Amino acid sequence: MISSKSPNIDSIHRAGQYRIPFNRPYLSKHETQYIAEALSSGHISGDGTFTKKVSQFFENTLANKKTLLTTSCTHALEMTALLLDIQPGDEVLVPSFTFVSTINAFVLRGARPIFIDIRPDTLNIDEKLIAGLITKKTKAIVPVHYAGVAAEMDVILDIAREHDIAVIEDNAHGLLGKYKGRYLGSFGNFATQSFHETKNFSCGEGGALIINNNTYTERAEIIREKGTNRSRFYRGQVDKYTWQDIGSSYLPSDILAAILLSQLEEAEYIQATRAKIWHYYHEHLADWANKNKVILPTVPDDCEQPYHMFYMLLPDLTARQNLIEYLKSKGILAVYHYLPLHLSDMGEKFGGKIGDCPITESISDRLLRLPFFVDLSDEDQKYVVDSILDFKKW
Ligand SMILES: *Cc1c(COP(=O)(O)O)cnc(C)c1O
Protein backbone atom coordinates (compact mmCIF):
# COMPACT_ATOMS: atom_id res chain seq x y z
CA MET A 1 0.00 0.00 0.00
CA ILE A 2 1.10 3.57 -0.66
CA SER A 3 2.06 5.13 2.65
CA SER A 4 -0.21 7.89 3.88
CA LYS A 5 3.00 9.87 4.28
CA SER A 6 3.64 9.96 0.50
CA PRO A 7 4.05 13.46 -0.91
CA ASN A 8 0.78 15.11 -1.71
CA ILE A 9 0.01 14.91 -5.40
CA ASP A 10 -1.65 18.32 -5.51
CA SER A 11 1.69 20.04 -5.95
CA ILE A 12 2.40 18.16 -9.16
CA HIS A 13 -1.09 18.57 -10.62
CA ARG A 14 -0.21 22.08 -11.53
CA ALA A 15 3.51 21.88 -12.06
CA GLY A 16 3.17 22.46 -15.78
CA GLN A 17 6.04 20.19 -16.76
CA TYR A 18 3.71 17.76 -18.50
CA ARG A 19 2.59 17.86 -22.10
CA ILE A 20 -0.80 16.78 -20.76
CA PRO A 21 -1.54 17.82 -17.18
CA PHE A 22 -4.06 16.02 -15.03
CA ASN A 23 -6.32 19.04 -14.70
CA ARG A 24 -6.54 22.51 -16.20
CA PRO A 25 -9.16 24.88 -14.82
CA TYR A 26 -11.66 25.90 -17.49
CA LEU A 27 -12.03 29.59 -18.25
CA SER A 28 -15.44 30.58 -19.53
CA LYS A 29 -16.43 33.62 -21.59
CA HIS A 30 -17.54 36.21 -19.09
CA GLU A 31 -15.39 35.86 -15.98
CA THR A 32 -13.34 39.00 -16.58
CA GLN A 33 -16.39 41.04 -17.50
CA TYR A 34 -18.34 39.89 -14.44
CA ILE A 35 -15.40 40.50 -12.12
CA ALA A 36 -15.17 44.03 -13.51
CA GLU A 37 -18.92 44.48 -12.95
CA ALA A 38 -18.61 43.27 -9.36
CA LEU A 39 -15.71 45.66 -8.77
CA SER A 40 -17.51 48.65 -10.22
CA SER A 41 -20.77 47.85 -8.43
CA GLY A 42 -19.14 48.85 -5.17
CA HIS A 43 -20.26 45.59 -3.53
CA ILE A 44 -17.41 43.11 -3.39
CA SER A 45 -18.08 41.50 -0.01
CA GLY A 46 -20.44 38.55 0.27
CA ASP A 47 -24.09 38.24 -0.75
CA GLY A 48 -24.05 40.78 -3.58
CA THR A 49 -25.81 40.55 -6.95
CA PHE A 50 -23.67 37.71 -8.30
CA THR A 51 -24.05 35.61 -5.16
CA LYS A 52 -27.83 36.00 -5.47
CA LYS A 53 -27.80 34.94 -9.12
CA VAL A 54 -25.69 31.88 -8.35
CA SER A 55 -27.88 30.85 -5.39
CA GLN A 56 -30.91 31.29 -7.64
CA PHE A 57 -29.37 29.01 -10.25
CA PHE A 58 -29.04 26.26 -7.67
CA GLU A 59 -32.44 26.76 -6.12
CA ASN A 60 -34.05 26.65 -9.58
CA THR A 61 -32.00 23.74 -10.90
CA LEU A 62 -31.90 21.47 -7.89
CA ALA A 63 -35.37 22.45 -6.67
CA ASN A 64 -33.91 22.65 -3.18
CA LYS A 65 -35.15 24.90 -0.42
CA LYS A 66 -32.10 27.07 0.05
CA THR A 67 -28.54 27.40 -1.22
CA LEU A 68 -25.94 29.41 0.66
CA LEU A 69 -22.63 30.03 -1.10
CA THR A 70 -19.65 29.35 1.15
CA THR A 71 -15.91 29.81 1.01
CA SER A 72 -15.42 26.06 0.40
CA CYS A 73 -17.07 22.66 0.56
CA THR A 74 -15.04 22.12 3.74
CA HIS A 75 -16.70 25.17 5.29
CA ALA A 76 -20.15 24.04 4.16
CA LEU A 77 -19.49 20.72 5.92
CA GLU A 78 -18.35 22.60 9.04
CA MET A 79 -21.63 24.52 8.94
CA THR A 80 -23.60 21.27 8.94
CA ALA A 81 -21.67 20.11 12.03
CA LEU A 82 -22.61 23.37 13.77
CA LEU A 83 -26.24 23.17 12.62
CA LEU A 84 -26.55 19.62 13.94
CA ASP A 85 -24.93 20.61 17.26
CA ILE A 86 -22.33 17.89 16.96
CA GLN A 87 -20.77 17.36 20.41
CA PRO A 88 -17.62 15.59 21.63
CA GLY A 89 -18.18 11.85 21.53
CA ASP A 90 -20.89 11.93 18.86
CA GLU A 91 -20.33 9.42 16.09
CA VAL A 92 -20.42 10.23 12.39
CA LEU A 93 -20.49 7.51 9.72
CA VAL A 94 -18.33 8.18 6.70
CA PRO A 95 -16.69 6.20 3.91
CA SER A 96 -12.96 5.70 4.48
CA PHE A 97 -12.42 6.38 0.78
CA THR A 98 -12.94 10.16 0.64
CA PHE A 99 -11.30 13.53 1.08
CA VAL A 100 -10.34 14.49 4.65
CA SER A 101 -12.88 17.31 4.89
CA THR A 102 -15.82 14.89 4.65
CA ILE A 103 -15.01 13.88 8.23
CA ASN A 104 -12.64 16.56 9.54
CA ALA A 105 -15.51 19.06 9.67
CA PHE A 106 -17.14 16.84 12.32
CA VAL A 107 -13.93 15.85 14.09
CA LEU A 108 -13.35 19.58 14.57
CA ARG A 109 -16.44 19.57 16.82
CA GLY A 110 -15.17 16.54 18.73
CA ALA A 111 -16.97 13.82 16.79
CA ARG A 112 -15.59 10.32 16.46
CA PRO A 113 -15.36 9.10 12.85
CA ILE A 114 -16.73 5.66 12.11
CA PHE A 115 -15.09 4.57 8.88
CA ILE A 116 -17.17 2.42 6.57
CA ASP A 117 -15.88 0.40 3.65
CA ILE A 118 -17.00 1.06 0.09
CA ARG A 119 -18.76 -0.99 -2.56
CA PRO A 120 -16.36 -2.52 -5.08
CA ASP A 121 -18.51 -1.37 -8.02
CA THR A 122 -19.39 2.31 -7.48
CA LEU A 123 -16.75 2.96 -4.78
CA ASN A 124 -19.44 4.55 -2.63
CA ILE A 125 -20.17 3.90 1.05
CA ASP A 126 -21.39 0.30 1.33
CA GLU A 127 -24.97 0.86 2.46
CA LYS A 128 -25.22 -2.74 3.70
CA LEU A 129 -22.64 -2.02 6.42
CA ILE A 130 -24.33 1.09 7.82
CA ALA A 131 -27.10 -0.37 9.99
CA GLY A 132 -24.66 -2.59 11.90
CA LEU A 133 -22.53 0.39 12.93
CA ILE A 134 -25.24 2.62 14.32
CA THR A 135 -25.16 3.26 18.07
CA LYS A 136 -26.93 5.64 20.45
CA LYS A 137 -24.19 8.16 19.72
CA THR A 138 -24.61 8.16 15.93
CA LYS A 139 -25.61 11.64 14.76
CA ALA A 140 -24.99 11.67 11.03
CA ILE A 141 -24.19 9.71 7.90
CA VAL A 142 -22.10 11.49 5.27
CA PRO A 143 -22.24 9.64 1.94
CA VAL A 144 -19.99 10.85 -0.88
CA HIS A 145 -21.17 10.41 -4.46
CA TYR A 146 -17.80 9.26 -5.78
CA ALA A 147 -17.07 10.55 -9.29
CA GLY A 148 -20.63 11.89 -9.21
CA VAL A 149 -22.19 8.41 -9.28
CA ALA A 150 -24.83 8.26 -6.58
CA ALA A 151 -24.54 6.33 -3.34
CA GLU A 152 -27.58 4.11 -2.61
CA MET A 153 -29.67 6.96 -1.24
CA ASP A 154 -32.94 5.03 -0.86
CA VAL A 155 -31.37 2.58 1.57
CA ILE A 156 -29.35 5.28 3.36
CA LEU A 157 -32.37 7.53 3.85
CA ASP A 158 -34.47 4.63 5.16
CA ILE A 159 -31.85 3.78 7.78
CA ALA A 160 -31.48 7.45 8.72
CA ARG A 161 -35.23 7.90 9.16
CA GLU A 162 -35.54 4.75 11.22
CA HIS A 163 -32.82 5.91 13.65
CA ASP A 164 -33.48 9.65 13.42
CA ILE A 165 -30.01 10.44 12.08
CA ALA A 166 -29.09 13.31 9.76
CA VAL A 167 -27.84 12.69 6.22
CA ILE A 168 -25.35 15.06 4.64
CA GLU A 169 -24.47 14.42 1.01
CA ASP A 170 -20.87 15.37 0.29
CA ASN A 171 -21.73 16.27 -3.29
CA ALA A 172 -18.35 17.79 -4.22
CA HIS A 173 -18.18 15.53 -7.30
CA GLY A 174 -21.86 15.22 -8.01
CA LEU A 175 -23.34 18.56 -9.01
CA LEU A 176 -25.91 17.97 -11.81
CA GLY A 177 -25.71 14.21 -11.39
CA LYS A 178 -28.94 12.30 -10.75
CA TYR A 179 -30.19 9.29 -8.81
CA LYS A 180 -33.48 7.76 -9.96
CA GLY A 181 -34.20 10.90 -11.95
CA ARG A 182 -33.61 13.35 -9.10
CA TYR A 183 -30.64 15.67 -8.69
CA LEU A 184 -27.92 14.73 -6.26
CA GLY A 185 -27.83 17.19 -3.40
CA SER A 186 -31.60 17.07 -2.99
CA PHE A 187 -31.74 13.90 -0.86
CA GLY A 188 -29.99 14.65 2.43
CA ASN A 189 -31.01 17.12 5.13
CA PHE A 190 -28.02 18.96 3.73
CA ALA A 191 -25.67 18.67 0.79
CA THR A 192 -22.36 20.38 0.23
CA GLN A 193 -20.77 21.48 -3.05
CA SER A 194 -17.22 22.43 -3.97
CA PHE A 195 -16.04 24.99 -6.51
CA HIS A 196 -12.37 24.27 -6.00
CA GLU A 197 -10.33 24.51 -9.21
CA THR A 198 -10.37 20.72 -9.63
CA LYS A 199 -14.17 20.48 -9.76
CA ASN A 200 -16.50 20.73 -12.80
CA PHE A 201 -17.41 24.34 -11.99
CA SER A 202 -14.89 26.48 -10.22
CA CYS A 203 -14.16 29.90 -8.81
CA GLY A 204 -10.75 28.89 -7.49
CA GLU A 205 -11.88 28.19 -3.95
CA GLY A 206 -15.56 28.08 -3.09
CA GLY A 207 -18.48 25.94 -2.04
CA ALA A 208 -22.15 25.86 -1.18
CA LEU A 209 -24.39 24.55 1.53
CA ILE A 210 -27.66 23.16 0.24
CA ILE A 211 -30.42 23.03 2.82
CA ASN A 212 -33.35 20.73 2.08
CA ASN A 213 -35.11 21.27 5.39
CA ASN A 214 -36.44 24.78 5.99
CA THR A 215 -36.13 24.58 9.75
CA TYR A 216 -32.36 25.00 9.47
CA THR A 217 -32.34 27.97 7.11
CA GLU A 218 -32.44 30.90 9.52
CA ARG A 219 -29.81 29.46 11.84
CA ALA A 220 -27.60 28.61 8.83
CA GLU A 221 -27.69 32.24 7.74
CA ILE A 222 -26.67 33.32 11.23
CA ILE A 223 -23.81 30.81 11.54
CA ARG A 224 -22.52 31.87 8.12
CA GLU A 225 -22.60 35.56 9.11
CA LYS A 226 -20.36 35.43 12.21
CA GLY A 227 -23.25 34.46 14.46
CA THR A 228 -25.24 37.57 13.61
CA ASN A 229 -28.61 38.13 11.98
CA ARG A 230 -27.10 40.36 9.29
CA SER A 231 -28.97 38.48 6.54
CA ARG A 232 -32.30 39.45 8.13
CA PHE A 233 -31.04 43.01 8.53
CA TYR A 234 -30.20 43.23 4.80
CA ARG A 235 -33.69 42.02 3.96
CA GLY A 236 -35.13 44.75 6.17
CA GLN A 237 -36.61 42.25 8.62
CA VAL A 238 -34.82 43.76 11.65
CA ASP A 239 -33.57 47.33 12.15
CA LYS A 240 -30.12 46.39 13.46
CA TYR A 241 -28.10 43.24 13.47
CA THR A 242 -26.70 41.68 16.61
CA TRP A 243 -24.92 38.64 18.00
CA GLN A 244 -27.37 35.73 18.06
CA ASP A 245 -25.44 32.44 18.12
CA ILE A 246 -22.06 30.85 17.54
CA GLY A 247 -20.82 31.26 14.00
CA SER A 248 -17.95 32.15 11.74
CA SER A 249 -17.23 33.84 8.43
CA TYR A 250 -18.33 31.45 5.72
CA LEU A 251 -19.49 33.73 2.92
CA PRO A 252 -17.38 34.28 -0.19
CA SER A 253 -16.70 37.60 -1.86
CA ASP A 254 -19.09 38.54 -4.67
CA ILE A 255 -16.04 38.58 -6.98
CA LEU A 256 -15.83 34.79 -6.60
CA ALA A 257 -19.55 34.46 -7.24
CA ALA A 258 -19.03 36.50 -10.44
CA ILE A 259 -16.52 33.90 -11.66
CA LEU A 260 -18.85 31.07 -10.72
CA LEU A 261 -21.86 32.60 -12.47
CA SER A 262 -19.90 32.84 -15.70
CA GLN A 263 -19.06 29.13 -15.42
CA LEU A 264 -22.61 28.08 -14.58
CA GLU A 265 -23.95 29.96 -17.59
CA GLU A 266 -21.89 27.55 -19.69
CA ALA A 267 -23.02 24.48 -17.78
CA GLU A 268 -24.43 22.83 -20.89
CA TYR A 269 -21.22 23.19 -22.88
CA ILE A 270 -19.02 22.17 -19.94
CA GLN A 271 -21.07 19.06 -19.22
CA ALA A 272 -21.44 18.06 -22.88
CA THR A 273 -17.69 18.36 -23.40
CA ARG A 274 -16.91 16.36 -20.26
CA ALA A 275 -19.38 13.69 -21.39
CA LYS A 276 -17.67 13.45 -24.76
CA ILE A 277 -14.24 13.06 -23.15
CA TRP A 278 -15.49 10.43 -20.69
CA HIS A 279 -17.17 8.33 -23.42
CA TYR A 280 -14.11 8.54 -25.66
CA TYR A 281 -11.95 7.05 -22.91
CA HIS A 282 -14.55 4.43 -22.11
CA GLU A 283 -15.03 3.35 -25.70
CA HIS A 284 -11.39 3.31 -26.74
CA LEU A 285 -10.09 1.59 -23.61
CA ALA A 286 -12.81 -1.06 -23.25
CA ASP A 287 -11.10 -3.88 -25.22
CA TRP A 288 -7.72 -3.15 -23.75
CA ALA A 289 -9.20 -3.15 -20.25
CA ASN A 290 -10.95 -6.46 -20.87
CA LYS A 291 -7.80 -8.15 -22.09
CA ASN A 292 -5.70 -6.90 -19.20
CA LYS A 293 -8.05 -7.29 -16.21
CA VAL A 294 -8.45 -3.54 -15.88
CA ILE A 295 -11.85 -2.39 -14.65
CA LEU A 296 -13.50 0.71 -16.06
CA PRO A 297 -16.03 2.75 -14.03
CA THR A 298 -19.43 1.27 -13.17
CA VAL A 299 -22.45 3.55 -13.58
CA PRO A 300 -25.67 1.80 -12.46
CA ASP A 301 -28.76 2.29 -14.66
CA ASP A 302 -30.51 4.47 -12.08
CA CYS A 303 -27.57 6.92 -11.91
CA GLU A 304 -26.79 9.76 -14.31
CA GLN A 305 -23.25 10.92 -13.72
CA PRO A 306 -22.06 14.52 -14.15
CA TYR A 307 -18.76 13.33 -15.66
CA HIS A 308 -16.49 14.49 -12.90
CA MET A 309 -13.61 12.09 -13.55
CA PHE A 310 -12.41 9.08 -15.48
CA TYR A 311 -10.75 6.39 -13.41
CA MET A 312 -9.59 2.83 -13.99
CA LEU A 313 -8.86 0.02 -11.54
CA LEU A 314 -5.59 -1.73 -12.36
CA PRO A 315 -5.01 -5.38 -11.36
CA ASP A 316 -2.57 -4.45 -8.58
CA LEU A 317 -0.43 -1.71 -7.05
CA THR A 318 2.67 -2.54 -9.13
CA ALA A 319 0.77 -2.30 -12.41
CA ARG A 320 -0.80 0.99 -11.30
CA GLN A 321 2.53 2.53 -10.30
CA ASN A 322 4.21 1.27 -13.47
CA LEU A 323 1.48 2.79 -15.61
CA ILE A 324 1.78 6.14 -13.78
CA GLU A 325 5.56 6.13 -14.34
CA TYR A 326 5.21 5.08 -17.97
CA LEU A 327 2.66 7.81 -18.69
CA LYS A 328 4.94 10.35 -16.97
CA SER A 329 7.70 9.34 -19.38
CA LYS A 330 5.27 10.20 -22.18
CA GLY A 331 4.55 13.61 -20.67
CA ILE A 332 1.14 12.60 -19.31
CA LEU A 333 0.15 13.13 -15.70
CA ALA A 334 -2.21 10.43 -14.41
CA VAL A 335 -2.75 10.29 -10.66
CA TYR A 336 -4.03 8.04 -7.92
CA HIS A 337 -6.66 9.27 -5.49
CA TYR A 338 -7.72 8.96 -1.84
CA LEU A 339 -5.55 7.11 0.64
CA PRO A 340 -7.70 5.19 3.15
CA LEU A 341 -8.61 7.65 5.89
CA HIS A 342 -8.71 4.96 8.58
CA LEU A 343 -4.99 4.30 7.95
CA SER A 344 -3.88 7.97 7.99
CA ASP A 345 -2.08 9.32 11.08
CA MET A 346 -5.37 10.79 12.31
CA GLY A 347 -7.36 7.69 11.37
CA GLU A 348 -4.99 5.53 13.42
CA LYS A 349 -5.56 7.81 16.42
CA PHE A 350 -9.22 6.86 16.15
CA GLY A 351 -8.27 3.18 16.14
CA GLY A 352 -8.11 2.55 12.39
CA LYS A 353 -6.00 -0.43 11.34
CA ILE A 354 -5.17 -2.48 8.26
CA GLY A 355 -8.02 -4.81 7.37
CA ASP A 356 -10.82 -2.58 8.73
CA CYS A 357 -11.95 -1.57 5.24
CA PRO A 358 -10.48 -4.13 2.82
CA ILE A 359 -12.19 -2.84 -0.34
CA THR A 360 -11.04 0.72 0.34
CA GLU A 361 -7.49 -0.52 0.95
CA SER A 362 -7.43 -2.49 -2.30
CA ILE A 363 -9.13 0.18 -4.46
CA SER A 364 -6.85 2.91 -3.14
CA ASP A 365 -3.83 0.92 -4.39
CA ARG A 366 -5.30 0.19 -7.81
CA LEU A 367 -7.16 3.31 -8.86
CA LEU A 368 -5.75 5.62 -11.50
CA ARG A 369 -7.32 8.83 -12.80
CA LEU A 370 -6.65 9.99 -16.36
CA PRO A 371 -6.28 13.62 -17.51
CA PHE A 372 -9.78 15.04 -17.62
CA PHE A 373 -10.64 18.66 -18.32
CA VAL A 374 -12.78 20.66 -20.75
CA ASP A 375 -9.87 21.94 -22.82
CA LEU A 376 -8.36 18.49 -23.41
CA SER A 377 -8.07 18.42 -27.19
CA ASP A 378 -9.12 15.43 -29.32
CA GLU A 379 -5.52 15.05 -30.42
CA ASP A 380 -4.18 15.05 -26.86
CA GLN A 381 -6.81 12.63 -25.67
CA LYS A 382 -5.99 10.26 -28.53
CA TYR A 383 -2.33 10.50 -27.52
CA VAL A 384 -3.24 9.49 -23.94
CA VAL A 385 -5.26 6.52 -25.16
CA ASP A 386 -2.65 5.41 -27.72
CA SER A 387 0.03 5.60 -25.05
CA ILE A 388 -2.00 3.41 -22.70
CA LEU A 389 -2.64 0.85 -25.45
CA ASP A 390 1.15 0.64 -25.91
CA PHE A 391 1.85 0.00 -22.21
CA LYS A 392 3.85 -3.22 -21.78
CA LYS A 393 5.45 -3.27 -18.33
CA TRP A 394 2.75 -4.74 -16.09
C1 LIG B 1 -12.95 18.62 -3.19
C2 LIG B 1 -13.65 17.85 -2.14
C3 LIG B 1 -13.92 18.39 -0.88
C4 LIG B 1 -13.39 19.70 -0.42
O1 LIG B 1 -13.74 20.77 -1.18
P1 LIG B 1 -13.17 22.23 -0.86
O2 LIG B 1 -14.09 23.12 -1.61
O3 LIG B 1 -11.77 22.25 -1.38
O4 LIG B 1 -13.23 22.43 0.60
C5 LIG B 1 -14.68 17.65 0.01
N1 LIG B 1 -15.12 16.43 -0.31
C6 LIG B 1 -14.85 15.86 -1.50
C7 LIG B 1 -15.41 14.51 -1.80
C8 LIG B 1 -14.09 16.55 -2.44
O5 LIG B 1 -13.80 15.97 -3.61
The ligand as a MOL file (V3000), in Angstrom:
LIG
                    3D

  0  0  0     0  0            999 V3000
M  V30 BEGIN CTAB
M  V30 COUNTS 15 15 0 0 0
M  V30 BEGIN ATOM
M  V30 1 C -12.9520 18.6200 -3.1890 0
M  V30 2 C -13.6510 17.8530 -2.1410 0
M  V30 3 C -13.9220 18.3920 -0.8770 0
M  V30 4 C -13.3900 19.7040 -0.4150 0
M  V30 5 O -13.7430 20.7740 -1.1840 0
M  V30 6 P -13.1660 22.2330 -0.8630 0
M  V30 7 O -14.0920 23.1250 -1.6050 0
M  V30 8 O -11.7690 22.2470 -1.3840 0
M  V30 9 O -13.2330 22.4310 0.6030 0
M  V30 10 C -14.6800 17.6510 0.0060 0
M  V30 11 N -15.1190 16.4350 -0.3130 0
M  V30 12 C -14.8480 15.8590 -1.4960 0
M  V30 13 C -15.4060 14.5070 -1.8010 0
M  V30 14 C -14.0880 16.5470 -2.4420 0
M  V30 15 O -13.7980 15.9720 -3.6150 0
M  V30 END ATOM
M  V30 BEGIN BOND
M  V30 1 1 1 2
M  V30 2 1 2 3
M  V30 3 2 2 14
M  V30 4 1 3 4
M  V30 5 2 3 10
M  V30 6 1 4 5
M  V30 7 1 5 6
M  V30 8 2 6 7
M  V30 9 1 6 8
M  V30 10 1 6 9
M  V30 11 1 10 11
M  V30 12 2 11 12
M  V30 13 1 12 13
M  V30 14 1 12 14
M  V30 15 1 14 15
M  V30 END BOND
M  V30 END CTAB
M  END
